Amino acid sequence: MADDKTLRGPQDASRISLGEDYEVQYWTDKFGISADELHAAVAAVGNSADAVERHLKKA
């Protein structure tokens, strides 16, 4: 089944997907950061939402 693009949250809330604009928007709003900061955090620690959140709290 294809992703429902009308949903505003991620399909899997434990993983950050940078491939869909609505998911990037969700995570940037949730963490209060820019898309560039989100991309950098995912590059640094992987796509685990928990790992990204811990990484951002250290910064």
Stockholm file with secondary structure:
# STOCKHOLM 1.0

chainA/1-59         MADDKTLRGPQDASRISLGEDYEVQYWTDKFGISADELHAAVAAVGNSADAVERHLKKA
#=GR chainA/1-59 SS CCCCTTCCSCSSTTBCCSSSHHHHHHHHHHHTCCHHHHHHHHHHHCSBHHHHHHHHHHC
#=GC SS_cons        CCCCTTCCSCSSTTBCCSSSHHHHHHHHHHHTCCHHHHHHHHHHHCSBHHHHHHHHHHC
//
